[in-house]
Amino acid sequence: MDISGEPGSGAEFVDVELVGGPSGAPTRVAVPASAVADGKLKVQRSGGYDHYERAQSGDRGQVPVFTWSTRTKIAE
């Protein structure tokens, strides 16, 4: 799921940890709760998207962890 959107836009947001991404990629972001349920994230950065997949379900109260899987470029 593309994580575009802003906290405060009416959607419930959850902090997640991002691991294994390229240099300069964020390590923690707020995403819509529905993105966590999907198990896949697409983070727009530097003319492309970094793709992450859920690494663990985590216990209630733990920050969900997503692992980097690939990068794609934005089509022009």
N, CA, C and O atoms as a Maestro MAE file, in Angstrom:
{
 s_m_m2io_version
 :::
 2.0.0
}

f_m_ct {
 s_m_title
 :::
 protein
 m_atom[304] {
  # First column is atom index #
  i_m_mmod_type
  r_m_x_coord
  r_m_y_coord
  r_m_z_coord
  i_m_residue_number
  s_m_chain_name
  s_m_pdb_residue_name
  s_m_pdb_atom_name
  i_m_atomic_number
  :::
  1 25 0.850 -1.177 0.000 1 A "MET " " N  " 7
  2 3 0.000 0.000 0.000 1 A "MET " " CA " 6
  3 2 0.889 1.231 0.000 1 A "MET " " C  " 6
  4 15 1.859 1.306 0.754 1 A "MET " " O  " 8
  5 25 0.560 2.187 -0.838 2 A "ASP " " N  " 7
  6 3 1.242 3.479 -0.862 2 A "ASP " " CA " 6
  7 2 0.897 4.199 0.433 2 A "ASP " " C  " 6
  8 15 -0.274 4.270 0.808 2 A "ASP " " O  " 8
  9 25 1.894 4.730 1.116 3 A "ILE " " N  " 7
  10 3 1.632 5.353 2.413 3 A "ILE " " CA " 6
  11 2 1.396 6.846 2.319 3 A "ILE " " C  " 6
  12 15 1.559 7.558 3.311 3 A "ILE " " O  " 8
  13 25 1.018 7.335 1.152 4 A "SER " " N  " 7
  14 3 0.743 8.764 1.034 4 A "SER " " CA " 6
  15 2 -0.435 9.137 1.916 4 A "SER " " C  " 6
  16 15 -1.281 8.303 2.238 4 A "SER " " O  " 8
  17 25 -0.473 10.360 2.287 5 A "GLY " " N  " 7
  18 3 -1.497 10.831 3.218 5 A "GLY " " CA " 6
  19 2 -0.814 11.491 4.396 5 A "GLY " " C  " 6
  20 15 0.382 11.300 4.617 5 A "GLY " " O  " 8
  21 25 -1.542 12.236 5.120 6 A "GLU " " N  " 7
  22 3 -0.984 12.972 6.242 6 A "GLU " " CA " 6
  23 2 -1.708 12.605 7.520 6 A "GLU " " C  " 6
  24 15 -2.932 12.468 7.537 6 A "GLU " " O  " 8
  25 25 -0.936 12.445 8.606 7 A "PRO " " N  " 7
  26 3 -1.615 12.277 9.890 7 A "PRO " " CA " 6
  27 2 -2.546 13.455 10.134 7 A "PRO " " C  " 6
  28 15 -2.212 14.592 9.801 7 A "PRO " " O  " 8
  29 25 -3.696 13.192 10.706 8 A "GLY " " N  " 7
  30 3 -4.681 14.242 10.942 8 A "GLY " " CA " 6
  31 2 -5.692 14.359 9.819 8 A "GLY " " C  " 6
  32 15 -6.576 15.214 9.872 8 A "GLY " " O  " 8
  33 25 -5.576 13.504 8.790 9 A "SER " " N  " 7
  34 3 -6.493 13.562 7.653 9 A "SER " " CA " 6
  35 2 -7.743 12.714 7.879 9 A "SER " " C  " 6
  36 15 -8.540 12.533 6.957 9 A "SER " " O  " 8
  37 25 -7.925 12.192 9.095 10 A "GLY " " N  " 7
  38 3 -9.094 11.374 9.386 10 A "GLY " " CA " 6
  39 2 -8.770 9.897 9.477 10 A "GLY " " C  " 6
  40 15 -9.503 9.147 10.122 10 A "GLY " " O  " 8
  41 25 -7.682 9.459 8.843 11 A "ALA " " N  " 7
  42 3 -7.278 8.061 8.912 11 A "ALA " " CA " 6
  43 2 -6.470 7.831 10.191 11 A "ALA " " C  " 6
  44 15 -5.774 8.728 10.668 11 A "ALA " " O  " 8
  45 25 -6.572 6.625 10.735 12 A "GLU " " N  " 7
  46 3 -5.770 6.273 11.906 12 A "GLU " " CA " 6
  47 2 -4.358 5.913 11.442 12 A "GLU " " C  " 6
  48 15 -4.191 5.078 10.553 12 A "GLU " " O  " 8
  49 25 -3.341 6.538 12.042 13 A "PHE " " N  " 7
  50 3 -1.952 6.283 11.671 13 A "PHE " " CA " 6
  51 2 -1.233 5.527 12.776 13 A "PHE " " C  " 6
  52 15 -1.534 5.684 13.959 13 A "PHE " " O  " 8
  53 25 -0.263 4.692 12.360 14 A "VAL " " N  " 7
  54 3 0.515 3.860 13.267 14 A "VAL " " CA " 6
  55 2 1.992 4.047 12.929 14 A "VAL " " C  " 6
  56 15 2.349 4.091 11.752 14 A "VAL " " O  " 8
  57 25 2.858 4.157 13.943 15 A "ASP " " N  " 7
  58 3 4.301 4.196 13.709 15 A "ASP " " CA " 6
  59 2 4.785 2.793 13.382 15 A "ASP " " C  " 6
  60 15 4.378 1.824 14.023 15 A "ASP " " O  " 8
  61 25 5.670 2.683 12.366 16 A "VAL " " N  " 7
  62 3 6.283 1.401 12.020 16 A "VAL " " CA " 6
  63 2 7.786 1.600 11.892 16 A "VAL " " C  " 6
  64 15 8.257 2.705 11.624 16 A "VAL " " O  " 8
  65 25 8.532 0.517 12.087 17 A "GLU " " N  " 7
  66 3 9.979 0.534 11.925 17 A "GLU " " CA " 6
  67 2 10.311 -0.075 10.575 17 A "GLU " " C  " 6
  68 15 9.758 -1.109 10.201 17 A "GLU " " O  " 8
  69 25 11.226 0.575 9.835 18 A "LEU " " N  " 7
  70 3 11.665 0.087 8.530 18 A "LEU " " CA " 6
  71 2 13.119 -0.343 8.649 18 A "LEU " " C  " 6
  72 15 13.958 0.440 9.094 18 A "LEU " " O  " 8
  73 25 13.432 -1.575 8.259 19 A "VAL " " N  " 7
  74 3 14.798 -2.081 8.371 19 A "VAL " " CA " 6
  75 2 15.297 -2.573 7.017 19 A "VAL " " C  " 6
  76 15 14.523 -3.038 6.181 19 A "VAL " " O  " 8
  77 25 16.623 -2.458 6.820 20 A "GLY " " N  " 7
  78 3 17.261 -2.988 5.625 20 A "GLY " " CA " 6
  79 2 17.161 -2.118 4.394 20 A "GLY " " C  " 6
  80 15 17.553 -2.549 3.310 20 A "GLY " " O  " 8
  81 25 16.649 -0.908 4.526 21 A "GLY " " N  " 7
  82 3 16.499 -0.028 3.372 21 A "GLY " " CA " 6
  83 2 17.818 0.567 2.910 21 A "GLY " " C  " 6
  84 15 18.822 0.483 3.618 21 A "GLY " " O  " 8
  85 25 17.825 1.173 1.720 22 A "PRO " " N  " 7
  86 3 19.022 1.818 1.194 22 A "PRO " " CA " 6
  87 2 19.476 2.970 2.087 22 A "PRO " " C  " 6
  88 15 18.713 3.464 2.918 22 A "PRO " " O  " 8
  89 25 20.704 3.381 1.908 23 A "SER " " N  " 7
  90 3 21.252 4.516 2.645 23 A "SER " " CA " 6
  91 2 20.368 5.740 2.428 23 A "SER " " C  " 6
  92 15 19.991 6.045 1.297 23 A "SER " " O  " 8
  93 25 20.046 6.425 3.490 24 A "GLY " " N  " 7
  94 3 19.211 7.617 3.404 24 A "GLY " " CA " 6
  95 2 17.726 7.353 3.545 24 A "GLY " " C  " 6
  96 15 16.938 8.293 3.647 24 A "GLY " " O  " 8
  97 25 17.332 6.091 3.553 25 A "ALA " " N  " 7
  98 3 15.913 5.750 3.718 25 A "ALA " " CA " 6
  99 2 15.517 5.941 5.178 25 A "ALA " " C  " 6
  100 15 16.332 5.724 6.074 25 A "ALA " " O  " 8
  101 25 14.277 6.346 5.423 26 A "PRO " " N  " 7
  102 3 13.842 6.511 6.819 26 A "PRO " " CA " 6
  103 2 13.826 5.161 7.536 26 A "PRO " " C  " 6
  104 15 13.684 4.114 6.904 26 A "PRO " " O  " 8
  105 25 13.971 5.196 8.857 27 A "THR " " N  " 7
  106 3 13.925 3.967 9.643 27 A "THR " " CA " 6
  107 2 12.638 3.856 10.453 27 A "THR " " C  " 6
  108 15 12.344 2.811 11.034 27 A "THR " " O  " 8
  109 25 11.880 4.940 10.485 28 A "ARG " " N  " 7
  110 3 10.597 4.931 11.199 28 A "ARG " " CA " 6
  111 2 9.664 5.918 10.512 28 A "ARG " " C  " 6
  112 15 10.048 7.055 10.241 28 A "ARG " " O  " 8
  113 25 8.443 5.487 10.233 29 A "VAL " " N  " 7
  114 3 7.446 6.353 9.601 29 A "VAL " " CA " 6
  115 2 6.074 6.075 10.203 29 A "VAL " " C  " 6
  116 15 5.846 5.024 10.802 29 A "VAL " " O  " 8
  117 25 5.169 7.030 10.034 30 A "ALA " " N  " 7
  118 3 3.767 6.848 10.419 30 A "ALA " " CA " 6
  119 2 2.989 6.488 9.158 30 A "ALA " " C  " 6
  120 15 3.075 7.188 8.149 30 A "ALA " " O  " 8
  121 25 2.234 5.399 9.218 31 A "VAL " " N  " 7
  122 3 1.483 4.914 8.062 31 A "VAL " " CA " 6
  123 2 0.031 4.674 8.463 31 A "VAL " " C  " 6
  124 15 -0.259 4.480 9.644 31 A "VAL " " O  " 8
  125 25 -0.888 4.686 7.489 32 A "PRO " " N  " 7
  126 3 -2.275 4.345 7.813 32 A "PRO " " CA " 6
  127 2 -2.345 2.934 8.406 32 A "PRO " " C  " 6
  128 15 -1.629 2.036 7.963 32 A "PRO " " O  " 8
  129 25 -3.193 2.746 9.390 33 A "ALA " " N  " 7
  130 3 -3.342 1.431 10.028 33 A "ALA " " CA " 6
  131 2 -3.688 0.355 9.006 33 A "ALA " " C  " 6
  132 15 -3.295 -0.800 9.173 33 A "ALA " " O  " 8
  133 25 -4.411 0.713 7.957 34 A "SER " " N  " 7
  134 3 -4.771 -0.262 6.925 34 A "SER " " CA " 6
  135 2 -3.537 -0.788 6.197 34 A "SER " " C  " 6
  136 15 -3.542 -1.925 5.725 34 A "SER " " O  " 8
  137 25 -2.474 0.024 6.096 35 A "ALA " " N  " 7
  138 3 -1.237 -0.419 5.445 35 A "ALA " " CA " 6
  139 2 -0.561 -1.508 6.267 35 A "ALA " " C  " 6
  140 15 0.008 -2.446 5.709 35 A "ALA " " O  " 8
  141 25 -0.620 -1.389 7.577 36 A "VAL " " N  " 7
  142 3 -0.035 -2.409 8.449 36 A "VAL " " CA " 6
  143 2 -0.784 -3.725 8.253 36 A "VAL " " C  " 6
  144 15 -0.170 -4.790 8.194 36 A "VAL " " O  " 8
  145 25 -2.095 -3.649 8.155 37 A "ALA " " N  " 7
  146 3 -2.911 -4.848 7.963 37 A "ALA " " CA " 6
  147 2 -2.604 -5.519 6.625 37 A "ALA " " C  " 6
  148 15 -2.652 -6.746 6.526 37 A "ALA " " O  " 8
  149 25 -2.286 -4.722 5.585 38 A "ASP " " N  " 7
  150 3 -1.965 -5.269 4.265 38 A "ASP " " CA " 6
  151 2 -0.644 -6.021 4.269 38 A "ASP " " C  " 6
  152 15 -0.465 -6.961 3.494 38 A "ASP " " O  " 8
  153 25 0.293 -5.617 5.140 39 A "GLY " " N  " 7
  154 3 1.585 -6.284 5.226 39 A "GLY " " CA " 6
  155 2 2.606 -5.828 4.209 39 A "GLY " " C  " 6
  156 15 3.706 -6.377 4.152 39 A "GLY " " O  " 8
  157 25 2.262 -4.821 3.392 40 A "LYS " " N  " 7
  158 3 3.197 -4.285 2.400 40 A "LYS " " CA " 6
  159 2 3.122 -2.767 2.416 40 A "LYS " " C  " 6
  160 15 2.044 -2.185 2.534 40 A "LYS " " O  " 8
  161 25 4.298 -2.129 2.293 41 A "LEU " " N  " 7
  162 3 4.366 -0.666 2.247 41 A "LEU " " CA " 6
  163 2 5.141 -0.231 1.024 41 A "LEU " " C  " 6
  164 15 6.041 -0.932 0.561 41 A "LEU " " O  " 8
  165 25 4.784 0.940 0.502 42 A "LYS " " N  " 7
  166 3 5.488 1.553 -0.617 42 A "LYS " " CA " 6
  167 2 5.784 2.986 -0.184 42 A "LYS " " C  " 6
  168 15 4.870 3.800 -0.057 42 A "LYS " " O  " 8
  169 25 7.068 3.295 0.043 43 A "VAL " " N  " 7
  170 3 7.478 4.598 0.556 43 A "VAL " " CA " 6
  171 2 8.124 5.402 -0.569 43 A "VAL " " C  " 6
  172 15 9.151 4.993 -1.111 43 A "VAL " " O  " 8
  173 25 7.526 6.551 -0.927 44 A "GLN " " N  " 7
  174 3 8.072 7.387 -1.990 44 A "GLN " " CA " 6
  175 2 9.295 8.128 -1.477 44 A "GLN " " C  " 6
  176 15 9.258 8.753 -0.418 44 A "GLN " " O  " 8
  177 25 10.408 8.049 -2.259 45 A "ARG " " N  " 7
  178 3 11.652 8.700 -1.867 45 A "ARG " " CA " 6
  179 2 12.568 8.822 -3.071 45 A "ARG " " C  " 6
  180 15 12.757 7.857 -3.811 45 A "ARG " " O  " 8
  181 25 13.139 10.003 -3.272 46 A "SER " " N  " 7
  182 3 14.182 10.238 -4.279 46 A "SER " " CA " 6
  183 2 13.823 9.707 -5.665 46 A "SER " " C  " 6
  184 15 14.607 8.971 -6.264 46 A "SER " " O  " 8
  185 25 12.663 10.068 -6.176 47 A "GLY " " N  " 7
  186 3 12.272 9.700 -7.536 47 A "GLY " " CA " 6
  187 2 11.876 8.244 -7.711 47 A "GLY " " C  " 6
  188 15 11.856 7.734 -8.832 47 A "GLY " " O  " 8
  189 25 11.564 7.580 -6.623 48 A "GLY " " N  " 7
  190 3 11.164 6.182 -6.722 48 A "GLY " " CA " 6
  191 2 10.411 5.748 -5.485 48 A "GLY " " C  " 6
  192 15 10.017 6.563 -4.650 48 A "GLY " " O  " 8
  193 25 10.222 4.449 -5.387 49 A "TYR " " N  " 7
  194 3 9.529 3.872 -4.240 49 A "TYR " " CA " 6
  195 2 10.389 2.772 -3.626 49 A "TYR " " C  " 6
  196 15 10.928 1.924 -4.338 49 A "TYR " " O  " 8
  197 25 10.512 2.791 -2.319 50 A "ASP " " N  " 7
  198 3 11.115 1.684 -1.586 50 A "ASP " " CA " 6
  199 2 9.962 0.803 -1.115 50 A "ASP " " C  " 6
  200 15 8.999 1.291 -0.524 50 A "ASP " " O  " 8
  201 25 10.068 -0.494 -1.382 51 A "HIS " " N  " 7
  202 3 9.018 -1.443 -1.030 51 A "HIS " " CA " 6
  203 2 9.456 -2.251 0.190 51 A "HIS " " C  " 6
  204 15 10.596 -2.706 0.275 51 A "HIS " " O  " 8
  205 25 8.538 -2.417 1.119 52 A "TYR " " N  " 7
  206 3 8.797 -3.135 2.366 52 A "TYR " " CA " 6
  207 2 7.702 -4.167 2.595 52 A "TYR " " C  " 6
  208 15 6.553 -3.970 2.201 52 A "TYR " " O  " 8
  209 25 8.076 -5.276 3.240 53 A "GLU " " N  " 7
  210 3 7.112 -6.316 3.604 53 A "GLU " " CA " 6
  211 2 7.166 -6.554 5.103 53 A "GLU " " C  " 6
  212 15 8.217 -6.416 5.728 53 A "GLU " " O  " 8
  213 25 6.038 -6.906 5.664 54 A "ARG " " N  " 7
  214 3 5.930 -7.118 7.111 54 A "ARG " " CA " 6
  215 2 6.869 -8.235 7.541 54 A "ARG " " C  " 6
  216 15 6.826 -9.336 6.993 54 A "ARG " " O  " 8
  217 25 7.719 -7.947 8.524 55 A "ALA " " N  " 7
  218 3 8.696 -8.924 8.995 55 A "ALA " " CA " 6
  219 2 8.180 -9.701 10.196 55 A "ALA " " C  " 6
  220 15 8.553 -10.858 10.394 55 A "ALA " " O  " 8
  221 25 7.333 -9.080 10.990 56 A "GLN " " N  " 7
  222 3 6.795 -9.746 12.176 56 A "GLN " " CA " 6
  223 2 5.445 -9.152 12.495 56 A "GLN " " C  " 6
  224 15 5.162 -7.999 12.170 56 A "GLN " " O  " 8
  225 25 4.624 -9.946 13.130 57 A "SER " " N  " 7
  226 3 3.308 -9.434 13.499 57 A "SER " " CA " 6
  227 2 3.390 -8.620 14.773 57 A "SER " " C  " 6
  228 15 2.625 -7.673 14.954 57 A "SER " " O  " 8
  229 25 4.313 -8.977 15.663 58 A "GLY " " N  " 7
  230 3 4.496 -8.221 16.896 58 A "GLY " " CA " 6
  231 2 3.368 -8.416 17.881 58 A "GLY " " C  " 6
  232 15 2.237 -8.726 17.509 58 A "GLY " " O  " 8
  233 25 3.691 -8.234 19.120 59 A "ASP " " N  " 7
  234 3 2.683 -8.288 20.165 59 A "ASP " " CA " 6
  235 2 1.978 -6.952 20.233 59 A "ASP " " C  " 6
  236 15 2.485 -5.938 19.753 59 A "ASP " " O  " 8
  237 25 0.821 -6.965 20.827 60 A "ARG " " N  " 7
  238 3 0.070 -5.722 20.979 60 A "ARG " " CA " 6
  239 2 0.934 -4.714 21.731 60 A "ARG " " C  " 6
  240 15 1.508 -5.037 22.772 60 A "ARG " " O  " 8
  241 25 1.025 -3.515 21.214 61 A "GLY " " N  " 7
  242 3 1.830 -2.481 21.846 61 A "GLY " " CA " 6
  243 2 3.225 -2.365 21.263 61 A "GLY " " C  " 6
  244 15 3.899 -1.359 21.486 61 A "GLY " " O  " 8
  245 25 3.681 -3.384 20.512 62 A "GLN " " N  " 7
  246 3 4.990 -3.299 19.873 62 A "GLN " " CA " 6
  247 2 4.861 -2.591 18.532 62 A "GLN " " C  " 6
  248 15 3.813 -2.633 17.888 62 A "GLN " " O  " 8
  249 25 5.947 -1.938 18.123 63 A "VAL " " N  " 7
  250 3 5.970 -1.264 16.827 63 A "VAL " " CA " 6
  251 2 6.112 -2.327 15.738 63 A "VAL " " C  " 6
  252 15 7.027 -3.148 15.805 63 A "VAL " " O  " 8
  253 25 5.222 -2.333 14.729 64 A "PRO " " N  " 7
  254 3 5.357 -3.283 13.620 64 A "PRO " " CA " 6
  255 2 6.663 -3.042 12.865 64 A "PRO " " C  " 6
  256 15 7.083 -1.898 12.690 64 A "PRO " " O  " 8
  257 25 7.306 -4.128 12.418 65 A "VAL " " N  " 7
  258 3 8.578 -4.048 11.706 65 A "VAL " " CA " 6
  259 2 8.364 -4.500 10.267 65 A "VAL " " C  " 6
  260 15 7.750 -5.537 10.013 65 A "VAL " " O  " 8
  261 25 8.883 -3.701 9.323 66 A "PHE " " N  " 7
  262 3 8.829 -4.017 7.902 66 A "PHE " " CA " 6
  263 2 10.252 -4.067 7.361 66 A "PHE " " C  " 6
  264 15 11.082 -3.227 7.708 66 A "PHE " " O  " 8
  265 25 10.535 -5.055 6.507 67 A "THR " " N  " 7
  266 3 11.858 -5.242 5.923 67 A "THR " " CA " 6
  267 2 11.837 -4.819 4.459 67 A "THR " " C  " 6
  268 15 10.903 -5.136 3.722 67 A "THR " " O  " 8
  269 25 12.885 -4.095 4.045 68 A "TRP " " N  " 7
  270 3 13.002 -3.622 2.666 68 A "TRP " " CA " 6
  271 2 13.071 -4.819 1.727 68 A "TRP " " C  " 6
  272 15 13.740 -5.809 2.023 68 A "TRP " " O  " 8
  273 25 12.369 -4.725 0.581 69 A "SER " " N  " 7
  274 3 12.402 -5.819 -0.386 69 A "SER " " CA " 6
  275 2 12.934 -5.391 -1.749 69 A "SER " " C  " 6
  276 15 13.674 -6.148 -2.377 69 A "SER " " O  " 8
  277 25 12.578 -4.198 -2.226 70 A "THR " " N  " 7
  278 3 13.038 -3.759 -3.545 70 A "THR " " CA " 6
  279 2 12.795 -2.265 -3.714 70 A "THR " " C  " 6
  280 15 12.161 -1.628 -2.873 70 A "THR " " O  " 8
  281 25 13.301 -1.723 -4.797 71 A "ARG " " N  " 7
  282 3 13.092 -0.317 -5.135 71 A "ARG " " CA " 6
  283 2 12.639 -0.233 -6.585 71 A "ARG " " C  " 6
  284 15 13.173 -0.933 -7.445 71 A "ARG " " O  " 8
  285 25 11.666 0.614 -6.856 72 A "THR " " N  " 7
  286 3 11.213 0.858 -8.222 72 A "THR " " CA " 6
  287 2 11.275 2.350 -8.500 72 A "THR " " C  " 6
  288 15 11.189 3.166 -7.582 72 A "THR " " O  " 8
  289 25 11.424 2.705 -9.776 73 A "LYS " " N  " 7
  290 3 11.447 4.113 -10.174 73 A "LYS " " CA " 6
  291 2 10.042 4.561 -10.546 73 A "LYS " " C  " 6
  292 15 9.219 3.763 -10.995 73 A "LYS " " O  " 8
  293 25 9.780 5.846 -10.355 74 A "ILE " " N  " 7
  294 3 8.497 6.423 -10.745 74 A "ILE " " CA " 6
  295 2 8.505 6.619 -12.257 74 A "ILE " " C  " 6
  296 15 9.438 7.204 -12.807 74 A "ILE " " O  " 8
  297 25 7.466 6.130 -12.927 75 A "ALA " " N  " 7
  298 3 7.356 6.283 -14.376 75 A "ALA " " CA " 6
  299 2 7.127 7.745 -14.722 75 A "ALA " " C  " 6
  300 15 6.395 8.458 -14.036 75 A "ALA " " O  " 8
  301 25 7.758 8.167 -15.781 76 A "GLU " " N  " 7
  302 3 7.599 9.567 -16.209 76 A "GLU " " CA " 6
  303 2 6.590 9.689 -17.313 76 A "GLU " " C  " 6
  304 15 6.331 10.792 -17.794 76 A "GLU " " O  " 8
  :::
 }
 m_bond[303] {
  # First column is bond index #
  i_m_from
  i_m_to
  i_m_order
  :::
  1 1 2 1
  2 2 3 1
  3 3 4 2
  4 3 5 1
  5 5 6 1
  6 6 7 1
  7 7 8 2
  8 7 9 1
  9 9 10 1
  10 10 11 1
  11 11 12 2
  12 11 13 1
  13 13 14 1
  14 14 15 1
  15 15 16 2
  16 15 17 1
  17 17 18 1
  18 18 19 1
  19 19 20 2
  20 19 21 1
  21 21 22 1
  22 22 23 1
  23 23 24 2
  24 23 25 1
  25 25 26 1
  26 26 27 1
  27 27 28 2
  28 27 29 1
  29 29 30 1
  30 30 31 1
  31 31 32 2
  32 31 33 1
  33 33 34 1
  34 34 35 1
  35 35 36 2
  36 35 37 1
  37 37 38 1
  38 38 39 1
  39 39 40 2
  40 39 41 1
  41 41 42 1
  42 42 43 1
  43 43 44 2
  44 43 45 1
  45 45 46 1
  46 46 47 1
  47 47 48 2
  48 47 49 1
  49 49 50 1
  50 50 51 1
  51 51 52 2
  52 51 53 1
  53 53 54 1
  54 54 55 1
  55 55 56 2
  56 55 57 1
  57 57 58 1
  58 58 59 1
  59 59 60 2
  60 59 61 1
  61 61 62 1
  62 62 63 1
  63 63 64 2
  64 63 65 1
  65 65 66 1
  66 66 67 1
  67 67 68 2
  68 67 69 1
  69 69 70 1
  70 70 71 1
  71 71 72 2
  72 71 73 1
  73 73 74 1
  74 74 75 1
  75 75 76 2
  76 75 77 1
  77 77 78 1
  78 78 79 1
  79 79 80 2
  80 79 81 1
  81 81 82 1
  82 82 83 1
  83 83 84 2
  84 83 85 1
  85 85 86 1
  86 86 87 1
  87 87 88 2
  88 87 89 1
  89 89 90 1
  90 90 91 1
  91 91 92 2
  92 91 93 1
  93 93 94 1
  94 94 95 1
  95 95 96 2
  96 95 97 1
  97 97 98 1
  98 98 99 1
  99 99 100 2
  100 99 101 1
  101 101 102 1
  102 102 103 1
  103 103 104 2
  104 103 105 1
  105 105 106 1
  106 106 107 1
  107 107 108 2
  108 107 109 1
  109 109 110 1
  110 110 111 1
  111 111 112 2
  112 111 113 1
  113 113 114 1
  114 114 115 1
  115 115 116 2
  116 115 117 1
  117 117 118 1
  118 118 119 1
  119 119 120 2
  120 119 121 1
  121 121 122 1
  122 122 123 1
  123 123 124 2
  124 123 125 1
  125 125 126 1
  126 126 127 1
  127 127 128 2
  128 127 129 1
  129 129 130 1
  130 130 131 1
  131 131 132 2
  132 131 133 1
  133 133 134 1
  134 134 135 1
  135 135 136 2
  136 135 137 1
  137 137 138 1
  138 138 139 1
  139 139 140 2
  140 139 141 1
  141 141 142 1
  142 142 143 1
  143 143 144 2
  144 143 145 1
  145 145 146 1
  146 146 147 1
  147 147 148 2
  148 147 149 1
  149 149 150 1
  150 150 151 1
  151 151 152 2
  152 151 153 1
  153 153 154 1
  154 154 155 1
  155 155 156 2
  156 155 157 1
  157 157 158 1
  158 158 159 1
  159 159 160 2
  160 159 161 1
  161 161 162 1
  162 162 163 1
  163 163 164 2
  164 163 165 1
  165 165 166 1
  166 166 167 1
  167 167 168 2
  168 167 169 1
  169 169 170 1
  170 170 171 1
  171 171 172 2
  172 171 173 1
  173 173 174 1
  174 174 175 1
  175 175 176 2
  176 175 177 1
  177 177 178 1
  178 178 179 1
  179 179 180 2
  180 179 181 1
  181 181 182 1
  182 182 183 1
  183 183 184 2
  184 183 185 1
  185 185 186 1
  186 186 187 1
  187 187 188 2
  188 187 189 1
  189 189 190 1
  190 190 191 1
  191 191 192 2
  192 191 193 1
  193 193 194 1
  194 194 195 1
  195 195 196 2
  196 195 197 1
  197 197 198 1
  198 198 199 1
  199 199 200 2
  200 199 201 1
  201 201 202 1
  202 202 203 1
  203 203 204 2
  204 203 205 1
  205 205 206 1
  206 206 207 1
  207 207 208 2
  208 207 209 1
  209 209 210 1
  210 210 211 1
  211 211 212 2
  212 211 213 1
  213 213 214 1
  214 214 215 1
  215 215 216 2
  216 215 217 1
  217 217 218 1
  218 218 219 1
  219 219 220 2
  220 219 221 1
  221 221 222 1
  222 222 223 1
  223 223 224 2
  224 223 225 1
  225 225 226 1
  226 226 227 1
  227 227 228 2
  228 227 229 1
  229 229 230 1
  230 230 231 1
  231 231 232 2
  232 231 233 1
  233 233 234 1
  234 234 235 1
  235 235 236 2
  236 235 237 1
  237 237 238 1
  238 238 239 1
  239 239 240 2
  240 239 241 1
  241 241 242 1
  242 242 243 1
  243 243 244 2
  244 243 245 1
  245 245 246 1
  246 246 247 1
  247 247 248 2
  248 247 249 1
  249 249 250 1
  250 250 251 1
  251 251 252 2
  252 251 253 1
  253 253 254 1
  254 254 255 1
  255 255 256 2
  256 255 257 1
  257 257 258 1
  258 258 259 1
  259 259 260 2
  260 259 261 1
  261 261 262 1
  262 262 263 1
  263 263 264 2
  264 263 265 1
  265 265 266 1
  266 266 267 1
  267 267 268 2
  268 267 269 1
  269 269 270 1
  270 270 271 1
  271 271 272 2
  272 271 273 1
  273 273 274 1
  274 274 275 1
  275 275 276 2
  276 275 277 1
  277 277 278 1
  278 278 279 1
  279 279 280 2
  280 279 281 1
  281 281 282 1
  282 282 283 1
  283 283 284 2
  284 283 285 1
  285 285 286 1
  286 286 287 1
  287 287 288 2
  288 287 289 1
  289 289 290 1
  290 290 291 1
  291 291 292 2
  292 291 293 1
  293 293 294 1
  294 294 295 1
  295 295 296 2
  296 295 297 1
  297 297 298 1
  298 298 299 1
  299 299 300 2
  300 299 301 1
  301 301 302 1
  302 302 303 1
  303 303 304 2
  :::
 }
}
